[in-house]
């Protein structure tokens, strides 16, 4: 592996113009494809294997053209204080609204509040439901404008009017926050490298990789039916790992230049060593993301696979485009102080030596003298942990364990309009309906009754409705709506409690538990669906899928890390460290988003259950990112150990070379993920917060404290591998041992020929 990547790095450096032109051509082709691609259909709501989805499918089959998944809007009218909506002027304004919207494009039906139970008991509030023939993604601007204009006219008549529903979703993007994250990343890179070119190169290559990925997702979106959140997730991960992977390679290039290697040789060594870590770190992320397919939720599968493709692109960019750009500016990425230094025989005017360990070694082998290098903050910290491994380990485990405790209170659900800011019309509409009609009005249950086997369909459906109405927790049951054939009906049962309440969840279970008796008595079958029931089913599906998902991901990654490090205990330590960081991050999410501690600091307007897909999605991404730091940090320890250092010295060497880069990479990821917290979508905001916290816990706490403490306690046993496994596992040479078999090329003193020896 190291030899192949070494050759690839040298080739990309030498053929830099061709490599750069190839990337430009690929990028241009993908962008052109994206510009000519059609809009992607949105099938993100499909949840196969759930009762709620089965009922939705039945509605689609028995009510042709009914668009069970069509967009909708619920418009709430509130009369001025002391007045009623039934007063002549107010009623006229509401009737005009209904007539105006009903004549608009793509409208399926408009429920007039005065033609049904659409007026509150006190007469102060009314609502109208607008149903559309198409999904919210396919809803045209003309239809939206017709609705907003009608709302404005009703307001002009003196009514307070608020609108909610999928047709008028006011969620806004977080472009400003994302830009702030990139700016912070640039500052961190500048401080880390002390060079504008070195700071800018990872940003440029990350943007190239993300642009290619987003354009590819857009180009393939229509054919593959990719959900709308795919591109945002790909951008989040692409920027973070793209910067980090380029950072690893550039940092190693600077280090090799500091040892006296020629620019081309340094590029080859950087890709052969740090590039090997990038490859296997990327593989762990790809495994974790692709593993989402085992959950059985289509939109999670598509998001995971497209995000995995983005990570793969970032790896390819780091291995090819980064060394090519280093070929254009071989000295610019060195610090300003070094570039201004007097040329030495070791560098031949190539910008001096880098302020990295090994500076001044004119023709040393790439790993010579690492243990004798001057100590830095990373090596001093590693030495401290090795002197006190047990207290550090206990403090780490106890601290992260305490942060994970709120996980015991985890409640899964799908927050809706109640989780939005009170500045939005959707939230005000939600609150007005809850006040006027009861908290359960915002989460009605849809019951689909199949009466084809009943002797009298209408009588059978009436009996089902009566049994539903007698169920504890049901406030009311709407009149049945039959299909054209008269053999299937839809009922709406209104709970007494809010959609995300645990009592509503218990009510759905109670209705389903009493189904056998009801079906036997009425000779019908029925399914419970609706947004509330669907959310409950999704939560259960996610909980059942979490254990097999963890088994698949951790199992594959364990084998991969065992292959990389040729050890059993190091992968086990990595898995335990991951569990600590992911549980702590999920505990922090519960603490803020569910329990509300410090919610205002993070822009959380309303607490509630944690989005059902959040834990399993966070687990997948965090596992991949945790392995990034594990591979990069421990591969340097393995590299030093393979080249003859004692286990304790190898840990110190690993921290000397990698601690600063890992901390910088973590700060960059935290900035990028934190920037995405400003995104409008609840899932993206939660994931952004969870990922930022997970990176903090994993990179700063687990990798900087837990890892060296465990390695110190294990000693030489950390690298133990049973002989049968040692013979069975192929050798991938991530540590670059094969690169020491021949002399290393260096820049010759002025007037002498360059000795740039080709390696095996």
N, C-alpha and C positions, 0 to 999 in steps of 0.2 A: 504493500500500500504506500509506504513512505517513498520508496524509489519511484513508483509510478507518478505520484503527485509531485515529487521533486522534478522529474522530467517535464511534467505538465507546466509547472511554475516557470521553469527556464524557457520552455517553448513559448508560453504566453508573453514573457518578458521580451524575448528575442523577436517574436512576430507580433509585436504590440499593435502595429497599424492594422494588420489583418484581423486580429482579434477584436479591436475596437470597431472596425467597419462591420464585422460580422454581427456584433451586438446591435449596432445601429440599424442594420438591415432587418434583423429579427424584430427589433422593437417597432420599426416602421411598418412591417408587414402585419404585426399583431394589432397595432393602432388602426390601420386601415380596415382590418377585419372587424374591429370593434365599432368603427364609425358606420359600417354598412350592416351591422347586425340588427335584428328586430328586437322588440321588447321581450323580456323574459316573462313567461307566465309565473304566477305566484302559487305554488302548491305547498307552501310552508305550513298550512294548517292541517294537512293530512296526518293522521295519527293511526295508522293501521294497527289492528289488534285490540282496539278499545271499543267498548260498547257505544260510546258517544259517536265515534266515527262510523260505526255500523249503522247507527240511526240516521246520521247525515246522508249516508249512501242510500238508505231506504227512502228518505224524503226526495232525493234527487231522482230516484227511479219511479216513485209513485206520483210525484207532483212535477211532471215535465215543465220546464220553463220557470219553475218556482225559485231557482237559484238559491239553494239553502246556504251557500257560501257567498251570496251577493253582498255588496256594500249596503250599509244602512246608516241612517241618521235619526237620532231621537232629539226632537226640538222641544224645549220646555218653555212654557209661557207662564209668567208670574205677574199677577195683577198688582197695581200699586197698593200701598198699605190701606187697609180698610175697604177695599173694593174686591169684586169677584170677577173671574174670567167669563162668567156667564152674562155679565152685563152687556147691553146691546152693542156699545162701541167696541168693547174688547172681543165679543164674539164675532163681530163683523171683521175685525182685523185678523182673527185666527182663521175664519172661513176663507178670507182672501189669500192668506198664506197657503192653505191647503190647495186651493184651486190653482194658484200660480205654480207651485212646485209640481203638482200632478201633471201639468201640461209640459213639463221640462223633459229633456232627452234622457234616455236610459232609465227612466223611472218605471218601476213595476207596480207600485201601489203606495198610496198615502192614507194612513189611518186618521180619520177626523176624530178629534177627542170627544166631540159631542155626539158621535154616532156609536160610542162604546164607552167602556169604563175608563175614559181618559181624563176625567176631572176629579181632583181630590175631594175628600168629604167636606172640607171647609170651603171649597169653591175658590180658593186662592191660587191654585196651580193647575195647569193642564199640560198635556204633552201630545205631540203628533209624531208618529213613526213613519219615516220615509224609507221605502225599500227599493233597491235598484236591481236591474237585471244582470249586472256584471259585478265582478269583485272590485275591491277598492283600488287595486293596482290598475285596473282597466277603466276606471271611471274617468270620463273626459273632463276637461277644464270647463266646458260649457255647462255641464250638469252641476259642477261644484259652484260655478258663478251664479247659476239660477237659484241655487239653494241659499247662498250667502246674501244675494240681493233680496230674496224674500224675507230672510231673517231681519235684514236692515229695515225693510218697510214695516214689519211688525213692531220693531223697536220705535220707529218714528210715530207709531200710533199710540205710544205711551206705555207699552208693555215691556217688562224685563224679559229678554229672550236669550236663552243659552242653548247651545247645540253640542251634542256628543255623538259618538259612534264612529265607525271606521271611515265614513265618507268625508269627515272633516277632522282628520287627525292633525293636530297642530305641533307634533313633535318636530323639533328643529335639530339640525346637525350640530356637531361640536367642532366645526372647522377651526375656530379661534383657539380652542384648547389644544387641538392636535398640532397646530402651528407652534403654540407655546412649548409643547413637549419637544418638538424638533429643535427649537431655539435653545432650550435647556440642554439637549443632547449635544448641540454644537459647542456650547460653553464648556461642558464636561470634557469633550474631546480636546478642546483647545488647552484646557488646564492640564490634561493628562499628557499631551504630546508636546505642548509648547511650540506648535507650528500650525499655521493656518492651512497649509496643504495637507498635513497629516490629519487635521480635524475635518477638513472638507472632503477628503477622499472617501471615508466611510459613508458620509451623508450622500454624496453623489452616487456611489454604487448602490446604496440602499434605495434611493429614488428610482434608479434605473430598474432594479429588480421589482419594486412595487408597481411601477408603471407597466412593466411587461405583464405582471400577474393580473392587475386590475383590468387591463385591456383584454387579456385572454379570457377572463371571467365574463366580461361584457360581450365578447365575440361569441362565446359558447353558451351564454345565459339562456338564449331563446331555445336552443336545441336541447339543453340539459335541464331546463326549468329551475335554474338556481334561485334560491330565495333572496330577497332584497338585502338582507343583512350580511350576505356572503362577502361582498366587496369591502364592507367596513371592517369585518374581522380580518380579512386578508391584508388590508392596509395596516391594521394594528400590529399584527404579527410580522408582516413583511418589513416594516420600518424597524421594529425592535431587533429581530434576528439579523436583518440585513446589515444594520450598523454594527452589531456585536461581532458577526463573523468577519466582516472587513477589519474591525478593530483588532481581532486576534491576529490576523495575518500581517497587518501593518506593524503592530507592536513587535512581532517576531522578526520582521524584516529589519526594523531599526536595531534590534538586539544583535542580529547577525552582522549588520554593517559595523556595529561597535566592536565586533571581534576581528575586523580586518578583512572581511569577505568583499569581493567585488559586488556591485549592484545586482548583476544577473545571478551570481551564486547565492547571494542573500535572498533573492526572490525565490529561487528554487528551494532553498532550505526552509524558508518561511512557509511555503505551500506544502513541502514534504513533511513538516512537523506540525505547525499550527493548523495547516490545512487538513491533516489527518484527524486532528481533534474536531475540526469543523464538520468533516464528513460524518463522523460517528455521532456527534452532538445533533447534527441535522437529522440523522436517521432515527434517533430516539424521539425527536419531536414529530417526525413524519409517522412513526409507529403509533404514537399517542393520538395523533389527530385522525389517522386512518382507522384506528381502533374504534372510533365513534360509530362506525358502521354496524358494530355488533349490537347497538342499542335497539335498532329496528325502527328508528324515526327518520323518515326520508330527509327532512330538512337538516337534521343534525349530521346525517351521513354526507350530504352534499357540502355543508359548511366545513366539515372535517376534511374531506378530500380536497376541496379547493384551497383550504388553508395549508394543507400538506404540500400541494403543488407550489404555493407561494414560498414555503420554506425550502423546497427543492431548488427553486429559482435562486433564492438567496445563497444557497450553497454553491451553485454553479457560478454565480457572479463572483463570490469570494475566491474561487479557485482559478478563474480565468481572467475576468475583467480587472480585478484588483492588481495582480502582478503585471498586467498589460499597462495599466495607468502608472504603476511604479516605474515601468520602463520609460515612459515619457518624462517623468519628473523624479529621477532616482535619488536626488539629494534634497529636493524640496520638502520631503516628509520628515527630514531630520530637524531637530530643534534649531531655532535661530542662533543660539549661542554656539552650537556645534558647527553650523554652516559658516559662521563668521570666524571660526578658529582657523589657525594657520594650517595649511595642508601638511600631512605627514606621509612618510613612505607607505604606511599601511593603507592610506586612502587615496593617495595619488591625486589630491585635490578634489576628491569626491565628496566633500562636505565634512571632513573630520570624522571623529568617532562619536558614537551615541553615548549618552549618559546612562548606559545600561551595564549590568554586570559583565565583566569580561572585556571592558574597554581597554584598547591598547594591545590586545593579543594579535599580533600582525598576521600570523599564519597558523593559529591554533586550530585544532579540531573543534567542531562545533560545540562540544560539551566539555572541553577541557577547562579546568580551573573553576568550575562552578561553585564548589564548596569553599574555595578560597576567596571568592568575591566579597567585596565590602558589604556589610549588612545594611539593609534598608528597613523601612517600617514594616514591610511584610515579613521579612525574616525575623525581626525582633519580636513581632507579635507571635509568630509560630514558636519561637523559643520560649516565650512566656507560657503559652498553652502547654507546651511539652513539659515544662517544670511543674505545672499545676493541672494535669489533665482531668483528674476526677472532679475537683470543684467546678471547673469550666463545663464539663459534661453535665453535671447535675444541674447547674444553673441554667444551662441551655434547655434541657429537657423540661425542667419545672416551669421555666418562663413560657415556652411555647405551649406546654400542656395547659397552663392557666389561660392562655389566650384561646385555646381550643375548647374550653369548657362551655361557652355559649352554644356550641354545636348540639349539646343535649337538648336545647330548646328549639331546634330547627323545625320550622313549619314550611312546607312547600306549597306553592300555589302559583297563580298567574296574575299578578297585580294588574289592575285595569285603570280606569279613569280616576279611581279613588287615590291612586298613588301619584297623580300629577299635581303640579303646582296649582294653588288657588287662583293664580293669575290666568289660568286657561279656562276657556269657556266649557270644555269637557268636564273639568272638575266641578265647576259651579253648577252645571246641569246635573251631575251625579248627586251633589249635595241637596239640590232642590227637590229632586225626585225622592231621595231617601227621606227628606223631611215631610213631603206632601203625601207620599204613598207607602212609606215604611222602608226599612233598610233592605229587605229582601227583594224589593221591586227592581233593583238594578241587576239582580242575578236570577231571572226566572229560569225554571226548568222546563225543557221541551220534552213532551212525552209523545212518541210516535206509536200509535196503536194499529196493529195489523189484524183486521177483523174478517179476513177472507173465509175463515173456517166457521164463523159464527152464523147461526140461522138468521138472526136479525142484527145487521151490523150496527145500526144506530142505537138499538137498545143495549147491545154489548158495550159499545163505547161509552154510553151514559153510565153503565154500571162501573166501568173502569174509572170514570171521572168521579163518581160518588165515593169510591174507595180511596182515591187519591185525596179528595177533600177531607176525609175523616182521619187522615194521617197526621199525627202530632207534628207541628212545625210547618204545616201548609196553611197559608192564609186564605188563598182562593184558587180556584181552577177555572180557566176560561172556557167558553163554549167551544165545542169541537169544530174543527175545520176539516171537511172531507175532501178527498180528491174527486176527480171527475167520475171515476168508476164507483165511488161510494163504498169502497172496501177498506180504506185506510184513512185514519184521522190523526190530526195533530192537536194536542192539548198543551196549555201553558199553565204550570203550577207555580205559584208565587210563594217562596219561603218566607218565614217570619224573621230570618236573620240575614246578615250581609253575605255577599257572594264568597268572601274569603274566610268566613267564620267557620270554626270547627263544627259548630252545630249544623251548618248547612251541609257540610261533608257527611255528617252522621245521618242527616235527612235523606240524602241521595242513597246511601247504603240501605237505610230502612225501606225505602220504596222498592229498591231492587230485591231486598230480602223477602218482601211480601209478594213478589211477583208470582211464584209458583201457585199460591193460593188464588190470586186474582185471575191468572190465566186459566186455571182449572175451572173456576166458577163462571167465567165469561166466554170461554173457548176462543180467546184472543191471545195474541202475543204483543208485548210492548217493550220499547227501549227508551231509556232516559238519556237525553242529550241536551244541547244548549251549551253556551260558553262556560257556564259554571260547572256542569257535569263533565265537559271535555277537559277542563283544567284539573278536576279531581282525578280523572282517569290518567291524564298525562303524569301527574305527580306520582301515582302508584306505579306507572310504567317505568319512570325514571328510578324509583327506589329499587325495583326488582332488577333493573339492568345494571345498577352500579357495581355490584359484586362481580358478575362475570366480566364486565368491562375492565375493572381493576385487575382481574386475574389475567386477562389477555394482554393488557398493556404492560403490566409489571413483569409478566412471564417473558414476553419477547424482549423487553429492555434488559432484564436480568441476563438473559443469554447473550445479548449484544455486548453488555458491559463485561461479562466474563470473558468474552472473546477479545475485547479491547485490552483489558488489564491483566488477563490470565490469572485471575484470582476468584475465589468464592466469597470471601468476606468483604472485599471492597464493593461489589455489587449489592450485597446484603446491606451494608452500611448506607449505600446510596439510596436504597429503597426505604430504609427506616428514616433517613433524613428527609426524604420526600414526604413521607407520611406526616412528620412533624410540621413541616412548612405548610402543607396543603390543609391540614386540620386547623392550624392556627389562622390561616387566611380565611377559611370558611367560618371560623369562630368570629373573626373580625367583621365579616360580612353580616352575620346574624346580629352582632353587637350594634352595628350602625343601621342597617337597612330594616331589621325586624324589631329590635328593641329600642332603637332611636337614640342611643348614646352618641353624642357628637354628630347627629344627623345633619344639623344645620351647617356645620363646617364643610360638609361634602355635597351640599346642594340637594339633600334628600328631603323632599317636602312632606312626604307621608310614609310612615312605616307600615309594614305589612308582611305577609309571607314572602319567603325567598322564591324567586322564579324557579319553577320546577326543573327546567333544563340547566339551571346555573351550576349546581354542584358537580354533575357529571361532566359538563363542559369545562368547568374550571379545573377539575382533576386532570383531564386530558392535556390541557395546555400547560398547566403548572408542572406536570410530570416531565413533559418535554423540555421546558425551560430549566427545570432543576437539573436535568441530566446535562444540559449545556455547560453549566458551571462545574458540575462534577467531572465531566470529561476533560474540560480545559485545565482545571486545577490539578486533578489527580494524574492526568497524563504527564504533566511536568514532573510530578513526584516519581511516577513510573520511569520516566526518561532518565532521571538522575539515578534511580536505584539500579536500572539496567546497566548504566555506565559506571557502576562500581561504588556508589556512595552507600553508607550505612542507612538503614531505614529512617533513623531520626534526622540524619543529614539530608536525606531525600525530601522529607517533609519541609524542612527549612528551605531547601533549594526551590521546591515547588512554589512556596509562598514568596520567595525572593523575586522570582520571575513573573508570577501570575497574580498575586494578590491585588496589585494596583489595577491591573487590567480587568480583573473580575469585578472589583468594586466600581470601576468606571462603567463597565458594561451594565452592572445592576442599576446604577444611577440613571443611565440612559433609558433602560427599559422602564424604570419607574416613572420617568418623565413622560415617555411616550404613552404608557398605559394610563397614567394620571390625566393626560390631556384628553384621552377618549372618554373620561368620566363626564365631560361636558356634552357628550352626545345625547340626543333626545331619547333614544330607546332605553327602556329599563334594563333589558338584558345587557346591552353594551355598557351602560353605566355600572351595573353590578360587576360585570366581568372586568372592566377597567380597574375598579377599586380592588376587587379580589386579586387580580394579577399583580397590581402594584404592591399590595401587601405581601403576596406570596414571594415576589422577587426580593422584597426587603427581608423577609424572614429566611428565605433560602440562601440567598447570596451573602448577606451580611451576618446572619446568625448561624445557620447550619453549616455553610461552607467555610466560614471564617473561624468558627468556634467548635461546633460539633465534630466536623471532619478531622481537624488536627488532633483534637482530644482523643477520638477513637483510634486514629492511626498511632498515636503515642502509646496508648494502652495495648494495642495489638502488636506493635513492633514488627519483627520479621514475619510473624504469622499473617499479617495483612496480605502478603503476596503469596500465600500458600495456595497451591492448586494440586489436587490429587493427580498422581502420575497417569492413570488411565485417561483423565480429561486432558492432561497436558499433551498426550500423544494424539488424542482424538481431535482437539480443536486446531484449526488452521492458524498459522501465524500471520497476523496482519501488519505487524511492525509499526504501530502508531507512534512509538517512541523514537523512531528514526535510527535504529541501530545499524541498518544497512548503509546509512549515509556516511558512516565512519570508516568504511573499508578502503577508501582511496583518498588521496590528498585533496584538500579543499582549495578551490581556486581563490586567489586573492589578487588585488590590484598591485601590480609590480611597481617598484620605485620608478621615478622618471628616467627615461632612457633605456629601460629594460623591457623585454617582451612580456606581455601579460600571461600569467600561468593560470588559465581557467580550465582546469582538467575536467573532462566529461566523466560523469559517474556512471555506475552500473545502472 
